[in-house]
Amino acid sequence: MVQCRQLMTSPLVPVSPANPTRPVGQSLLQIVPSTACLRCDVCCRFPERDSFLRPFFTSDEIRGAVAAGLAPELFPTTEGAQVDLVTNPAGEGYVCPAFDSETSHCRIYDVRPLDCRLYPFALMWDAERAQVVLGWDTKCPYMREAPSALVDQAADAVAQWIEQDERVATLARYPRLIGRFQEDVIPLRTLAKVTERVQDGKTRIRRQALSIEDRGRLESALAVTAGFQEMPLAAASFAYHYIWRHRLTYTWAELQGHLYLFAESPDGLFLALPPLGEGSFDQPIAEAFRVMRDWNGDSRVTRMDNVPEACVPALRALGYEVTEKEPDYVYAAADLVDLAGEAYRSPRAACNRFVREQGGVVEPYDRRDRTACLSLFHEWREQKQRNGPDDWANALLDDAAGAHELALSGPAELGLTGVVLRVAGRIRAYTLGLWLNQSVFCVLMEVADRDIVGAGAFVFREFCRQALAKGACWINTMDDSGLPSLAKAKHWYHPARLVPNYVVTESRR
Ligand code: SF4
């Protein structure tokens, strides 16, 4: 499996690696000789169809690629977009549609996009999202062996080329050409002109990488935002978002007295929550959509997620499109602990059977339990996959691994609390959750050995019992992600409320 995205398959243009420091003018230095590229099986291939590394084409580059033979339908928009990948005809995963798997050549080499021409150099934000940097991708085998002096000289030449007015203007117009921070790309040069233009130019808003230190800032803003007080959505919390940072790039900005939490997927930028803060949100929302439009062009990803019901009438009155998505499931905490009556006969029987046949000890989660919990997660995932979940459920399970790893690594920093269930000394279940307010506790994740009947039901009940003892009236177990099996499990416990959750987009009329 590979993650790179470009291949210099034709003779290199226009500079010999032996002389990388010649004036670059209008031409872009290529450091890797074509012989090395042709031997390599890394570039232009991708593990996922929606890989964030697939190449971005500006509108001119789309026109050039289409004229060179690529189908126009491969581009979601003609205004600048990442190309749609196609199934790899020669192996696993996906390839760029311009890639010829038989010859390992790029079919549109002469008009390949800037994104590809730069490689194995790459443009990205630094870890703090404060500066645009030029880096080199350690996934390129040639670069790993290249003398550092050569890489250094080439970086100077490429950085100089990038900082020319024409390229800076292109990057300001297409900021998605600048990738998110990647740990396996080594920063070489800071691009001051590009940074200044992209930060202060068209988008006029400084977004900063979301870090663990921003938890207090986000929680304070959530606490004063209309619609998130009495019965908040699970999304109205820091950890709910932060644990997915391996899949989405989260940034925040402050403007007009509001805090904006943006998330960036391979398709572009969206607002993970409505603008947070007190007072009217008309202008903050208009500003947020302007920022997203600037960044995304007319990509369909432009939207505002996790909007509570209280905001819906005002948003409709402002002319936005409001669509309901899967609601959060909320239960009376006492019901989940008592499991009384006919309605709870099945979960009660499951708990009783677990106690009768296994017994077990529930203990607070400790950081030292991390390895055992992660190993249980992988067992649990295999158990679920053996039952043949659909592709969507499989993809969610794969994504969930990173979220569990992060949550188990530092629960306290994320505001999480958790328990483990030990059976005969071994951890056979764990669960983590957080307080959404003083009376609503959210169960964020739960994993239990599916071969032990009742282990999941038992650890869930005991976790809810602890929350009830600390003042929880309500338990939120999040939404069902549109999965029928998950919806069935959540209805098993008879939710007291389904808390509506909305997605807001600009009207296309
Ligand atoms: S456009 Fe060409 S160089 Fe770029 S990813 Fe596609 S095949 Fe590779």
Boltz pocket constraint, residues with backbone or C-beta under 6 A from the ligand:
constraints:
  - pocket:
      binder: B
      contacts: [[A, 5], [A, 6], [A, 7], [A, 8], [A, 43], [A, 44], [A, 55], [A, 96], [A, 97], [A, 98], [A, 99], [A, 100], [A, 105], [A, 106], [A, 107], [A, 108], [A, 109], [A, 112], [A, 113], [A, 116]]
      max_distance: 6.0
